[in-house]
Amino acid sequence: MRQAMIMTVILTVLGWVWLFPKTEEIEYINQGPEMLIPIDIEVKGAVVFPGTYRFFEPVTISEIINKTGGLLEDADTSNVMFTEVIHFSRQITIPSINIEQVEPSIMVNVNQASFKELLQIPHMTETRAASLIIYREAHGDFKTVDELINVKNIGVVTLEKIRPYIKLG
């Protein structure tokens, strides 16, 4: 009788362990949503659908051109690096074989230009011109064109739009 009682207890304990195993508790930590920084790429020139395209991860120029519907027949791809990976917002121009590249007729010296002269630059707004003058007065003359990225209201895309129309000296 005693053996039967011991056997019942052992079977009950084994059954309990088998039917109700101890589960490991996993603690999940909510780190919030992942911040996605958009990459805005303005595509101009000899593509089917020129315009601004938004990506949320680095992308190659080949992938960007596919997104625009492809190249036109007269596209000049001699200077295009299709495998270049784009990590930041910028402008891409695919030239055409049939169209001559014309130098911009407006060239403004950003180190000496007045507010009115800065407004002659395409894509330069009053706010951007004022910010440029304020930055120039606070930090001195620009040593490189890329330094304009530090000016409030001038981002990478804007800098690429105004680059052909500005000079430093």
TORTIMI-333904 format. One record per residue: x negated, y, z negated of N, C-alpha, C, O, CB in turn; residue in three letters. Coordinates in steps of 0.001 Angstrom, whole numbers, plus 500000, padded with zeros to 6 digits. Atoms other than C-alpha are relative to their C-alpha. Glycine has a CB too. Example, Ala and Ser with C-alpha at 12.3 -4.5 7.8 and 13.67 -1.06 7.14 Angstrom:
BEGIN
499110498810500000487700495500492200499100501200500000498064501181499335500992500027498754Ala
500820498810500060486330498940492860500770501090499270500261502198499101499586500462501415Ser
This chain:
BEGIN
499183498825500000500000500000500000499123501260500000499414502248500674500938499986498800Met
500901498861500077497149502323499148499331500230501353499144501379501753498941499783498901Arg
500621499870498688495500501633502512500983500604501004500594501394501864499502498633500495Gln
498975499452499100498741502421504306500163501493499759500358502266500697501354499274499803Ala
499861498597500346498960505716502446498803500804500530498982501899501063500132500164498474Met
501212499340499510495361506651503325500044500082501522499691501102502115498726499244499529Ile
499904500025498540495936505624506920501026501026500487500796501668501512500381498587500494Met
498975499030499632499083507791507090499450501420499894499695502253500767501245499838499106Thr
500586498674500188497208510807505731498981500287501104498971501377501675499333500109498606Val
501016499818498955494324510304508177500672500230501346500275501133502082499056498773500074Ile
499291499836498721496703509909511134500729501339500057500790501972501111501001498848500214Leu
499307498703500044498674512973510023499008501129500251499297502039501027500712500202498635Thr
501025498966499810495485515092509815499499499996501441499384501053502062498820499785499026Val
500467500089498610494215513798513188501072500483500972500768501168501949499596498555500339Leu
498900499532499146497626514394514747500145501513499944500364502168500963501316499339499586Gly
499901498544500158497746517901513338498878500709500764499129501703501446499950500384498505Trp
501148499410499298494255518705514696500169499840501500499840500745502266498675499349499539Val
499844500241498564495093517152518056501137500824500599501003501366501695500246498521500257Trp
498847499251499492498507518818518441499840501512499858500333502267500696501250499561499279Leu
500154498576500259497514522197516997498515500356499858498039500638498758500779500406498730Phe
501437499688500108493866522848517877499809501480499675500630502324500034499253499637501319Pro
500306498610500338492273526009516532499566500720501289498633500297501970498874500084498888Lys
500325499246498788492199528550519337499066501151499637499147501746498563501292500534500692Thr
500941498904500198489450531075519710500689501297500377501283501406501450498703499795500835Glu
499372498724499717490686534620519496499037500853500813497864501003500470500413500719498694Glu
500797499139499124489450536885522264500525501418499852501716501680500023500062499523501500Ile
499599498611500169489473540594521627499719500760501303498594500769501803499251500655498795Glu
500134499227498775490082542748524679499880501470499632500628501990498804501204499758500955Tyr
500223498580500260488795546279524678500422500766501241499909500532502335498501500296499630Ile
499542499180498888490613548777526849499026501161500171498933502044499319501459500515499765Asn
500972498941499741487957550977528377500599501113500839499890502043501223498773499435500695Gln
499342498979499216490480553038530286499787499754501482499058498842501874499495501380499612Gly
500142500199498558490760553404534022498592500358500482497944501256499944501038500837500752Pro
501311499728499420487594553325536090500091501266500843500993501412501668499499498796500854Glu
499997498740499258486751556754537461499476499764501417498333499348501603499142501071499271Met
500404500128498610486655556655541249499726501392500541500583502273500475501087499268500845Leu
500358498703499429484852559532542884500197499897501507499528499105502171498517500412499637Ile
499748500103498560486216560123546369498836500544500822498149501484500423501277500744500362Pro
501006499554499041483850560498549296500774500487501224501318499680501977498963498841500371Ile
499293499421498861485381562875551855499007500217501130497998500903500968500701501336499612Asp
500894499894498855483794562605555271500777500598501158501770500037501622499401498614500383Ile
499381499345498858484714565017558031499266499541501259498053499709501382499962501563499853Glu
500587500515498766484149563461561454500447500902501145501639501135501343500416498506500256Val
499736499113498864483882565751564481499367499412501248498526498516501177499458501433499734Lys
500669500349498757482998565332568104500683498904500775501911498833500814498615499597499720Gly
499528500968499019483355562406570484500518498712499350499990497628499597498886499671500971Ala
499309501157500573485604560094568426501479500117500359501958501202500689499796499919498436Val
498591500012499591489205559088569130500852500888499102501635501697499599500545498574499983Val
499205499209500940490711560627565989499094500751499034498851500272497927500975499099499221Phe
500833499232500921488459563333564502500843500490498822502057500659498940499335501196500729Pro
499299499513501181489354564530561031499220499658498749498070499223498812501410499414499925Gly
500626500294501285488593564097557354500540498684499475501751498474499419500247501141498982Thr
499653501325500503488586560587555948499476499853498576498374500305498265499424498886500918Tyr
500375500169501405488485559634552251499696498537499724500464497641500076501123500507499061Arg
500424501339500411486614556619550924499715500040498501499453501103497938498735499520500810Phe
500240500061501432486143555422547348498791499129499648498570498794498485501231499477499298Phe
501250500725500213482920553473547792499083500330501166499557500752502221500237498447499877Glu
500924499699498906479776553921549881500397499259501279500876498126501237498564499630499601Pro
499549500533498721480415553312553568498951500314501064498258501328500976501387500589500395Val
500959499756498921478288552993556724500635500872501075501858500972501172499508498668500609Thr
499494499171498906478585555317559691500785499143500985501776499604501552498841500726500722Ile
499276500916499120479669552317561764501430499788499507502368499812500305499266498653500092Ser
498658500180500568482615551720559403500835501267500129502040501201500370499905499590498527Glu
499290498726499864483520555412559509500498500167501428501644500562501646499087501184499607Ile
499608499870498592483557555411563314501140499047500326502044499408501079498799499727500928Ile
498888500936499799485785552314563290501294500578499442502356500411500041499696498641499336Asn
498821499400500631488180554169560961500578501114500873501787501347500857499642500551498608Lys
499539498905499151488365557068563446500568499507501324500972500316502159498866500964500261Thr
499470500544498749489500554735566225498918499692501013499222499223502110500982500960500601Gly
501107500295499099486068554380567806499471501226500716499955502342500529500424498986501007Gly
500656498926499247483882556443570093500699500239501330501309499334501898498523499667500237Leu
499529499689498647484953558216573258498953499530501005497811499259500634500282501533500163Leu
500908500493498962483381557159576562498756500862500156497681500356500481500723499923501319Glu
501128499089499777481154560241576710499209500284498716498480501273498647500507501312500588Asp
500715499797501266479786559878573156498508499754500185498096498783500820500559499072498902Ala
501460500142499968476041560380572812499559499417498662499523500125497655499289501381500283Asp
500361500685501250474906557837570211498489499831499836498036499045499004500670498635499946Thr
501454500162500050471175558234570781499410500389498645498385499840498241499354500828501090Ser
500525499559501295470686559995567432500864499538498830500705500039497717499885501510499977Asn
499103500468501054473349558127565438499433498728499382499155497757500086501430499751500554Val
500465501192500727472150555674562782501235499300499439501731499676498377498974500377498843Met
498760500668500366475122553296562557499908499273498664500934499057498019500388499028501074Phe
500150500751501246473690551438559545499771500900498784499655500406497662498853499025500129Thr
500209499083501118473185554571557425501189499923499044502342499973499474499799501454500507Glu
498950500087501011475142554286554171500233501393499414499293502065498988499620498977498878Val
499624498686500506477011557414553066500503499833498571501417499048498315501085500673500908Ile
499623500080501407477285557915549291500728501252499522501412501212498498498770499770499151His
499434498734500432478445561548549105500805500620501140500615500275502306498889500963499528Phe
499200499303499000480946563781550896499091500771500947498108501379500525501013500949499329Ser
500785499264499006479592565257554116500738500049501321501847499531501449498617499360500189Arg
499439499860498664480269566068557744499127499223500976497900499247500887500107501498500414Gln
500712500747498965479339563853560690500510500488501347501719500542501575500199498445499840Ile
499624499577498660479312565117564266499391499041501007498179498829501028499544501455500277Thr
500442500882498923479113562699567183500011500851501276501083501205501768500932498703500136Ile
500033499133498818477920564747570177500494499282501252500547498054501317498585500516500229Pro
499545500515498718479225564321573691498908500224501042498205501234501007501330500679500434Ser
501004499869498935476992563740576713500352501142500936499462501832501432499876498692500794Ile
499536499017499024479082566070578871500012501433499487500071502368500285501365499637500451Asn
499913498658500565479128569033576497498626500424499509497973499704498753501036500055498848Ile
501283499476500444476043571152575997500113500465498555501130501028498148499531501155500911Glu
500026499525501375475093571852572422499660501486500025498589501885500483498971499194499135Gln
500176498559500013475502575585571937499626500430498590500292500069497620501282500729500485Val
500399499482501303473670577296569125501042501016499543501547501789500357498577500641500058Glu
499027499033500500476007579289566897499528501422500255498348501736500094500250499788498508Pro
500354498614499694476113582952567857499849500823498728499215501879498742501054500632500910Ser
500084499281501268476450584022564229498944499329499127499044498141498822501383500033499276Ile
501007500497500944473388583611562019499877501059498913499438502179499174498597499715500710Met
499982499050501106473672585262558606498911499619498999498801498460498599501400500034499314Val
501033500191501010470759585663556200500675500076498626501052501160498181498850501073500140Asn
499289500037501280472296584559552879499221500672498873499791500953497819500299498569499619Val
500783499311501023469449586183550928500178501519500049499844502212499089498532499653500157Asn
499859498558499863470292589664552224501401500449500383501687501646500340499037500496501010Gln
498685499646499462473882589556553516500899500640498948500891500272497773500679498767500569Ala
499002499379500868476550591784552067501242499109499964501338498113500682500359501442500495Ser
498754500761500115479981590516551064500711499936501354501193498878501760500929500635498933Phe
499316499927498694481436591644554406499286499129501039499943498461501838500067501471500496Lys
500759500820499053478638589953556389500188498502499713500258497696500641498501500369499941Glu
499792501402500351479115586686554478501358499502500489501501498334500852499885499809498487Leu
498656500395499554482798586663555422500064499710501501501043499128501969500998501090499655Leu
500044500296498569481796586471559113499661498536500264499882498038501368498983500900500691Gln
500356501411499851480566582907558523501283499172500024502111499309499124499052499529498845Ile
498821500872499991483212580355559562500043499136498737499008498654498277499999499104501261Pro
499734500801501205484697578498556544499538500689498715499590500080497646499317498649500119His
500412499261501198483376581176554140501197500828499536501669501705500260498740500918500285Met
498869499261500559486190582463551914499479501136499132498284501210498848500928499065499178Thr
500388498890500865486174585586549766499450499475498669498476500008498136501202500939499754Glu
500447500584501272485806583435546640498594499428500130497758499626499248500973498902499537Thr
501330500582499786482808581574548075498955501089500189497853500994499649500010499063501217Arg
500944498903499764481159584798549268499663500706498689498502501024498434500581501008501015Ala
500237499338501285481597586410545845499139499116499095498224499609498436501343500334499304Ala
500795500928500815480228583298544092498556499956500485497633499885499674500612498586500034Ser
501343500033499433477239583261546454499212501240499572498047501133499189500065499906501539Leu
500675498756500388476402586906545701499675499986498504498585500394498103500881501229500348Ile
500227500071501444476788586356541939498829499061499695497964499385498881501281499522499270Ile
501090500965500214474505583300542071498667500592500452497654500458499766500281498678500760Tyr
501233499414499456471950585133544227499450501078499073498237501171498885500255500589501396Arg
500447498954500915471834588076541803499476499418498692498560499976498087501138500969499715Glu
500423500605501264471466585764538789498718499181500138497921499124499202501106499121499458Ala
501114500938499847468859583366540245498960500420501045497952499735501218500539498653500363His
500949499562498978467098585315542993500315499378501353501325498694501518498576499649499585Gly
499788500486498634466751584453546672500007498476500058499379497796499247498920500549500932Asp
499960501437499750467527580986547964498709499595500694498268500261501631501244499608500857Phe
501240500485499391464396579014548812500280498954501075499504498807502019499076499415498930Lys
499572500974498993466212576266550750501494500142500191502198500634499309499628498541499585Thr
498563499956499721469626576022552371500748499063499055501867499361498639500283499618501473Val
499356500967500887470403572991550201500247500561498605501080500029497871499156498752499900Asp
499807499384501306470142575222547122501388500626499874501849500874498760498927501053499753Glu
498651499440500034473547576667548074501004499056499353502093499483498969500454500339501400Leu
499114500973500639475089573483546663500221500370498528501214499955497930499411498569500118Ile
499884499583501393474505575051543208500979501152499807501342501473498675498650500397499473Asn
499079498870500076476833577952544025501404499469499738501861498525500381499960500850501308Val
498624500385500322480285577666542482500872500167501249500730501147501982500559500855498810Lys
499053500014498869482994576876545099499354499603501325500027499629502356500636501364500151Asn
500633500523498782480441575591547651499561498578499697498608498351498951498777500895500466Ile
500322501411500193480386571811547741499238499471501193498832500229502073501269499176499773Gly
500758500642498930478676569340550027500689500204501348500036500522502343499828498499499710Val
499264499876498735481417569485552669499930501429500517499682501656501701501471499570499822Val
500064498592499590481504573286552705498611500368500483498464501067501486500407500915498845Thr
501379499701499590477716573487552892499733499472501405499101500158502209498992499389499002Leu
500207500558498658477710571201555946500748500815501053500285500927502188500458498530500049Glu
499229499185499046480370573398557594499314501337500291499341501820501423501415500253499457Lys
500605498666499816478464576661557044498530499927500384497961500932500810500145500820498729Ile
501440500150499732474929575287557557499571500550501362498545501227501429499618498542499914Arg
500463499507498699474777576071561320500002501524500129499406502065501060500856499419501082Pro
499830498561499872475611579726560655499156500805499015499261502030498962501439500347499818Tyr
500765499284501014473161580558557872498501499807500195498034498813500750500409499540498607Ile
501467500079500009469478581276557579499513500660498714500285501310498010499369500695501278Lys
500545499473501256467172582295554739499138501242500190498898501973499228499189498937499312Leu
500884498844499842464976584936556253500025500596501366499324501574501626498619499629499675Gly
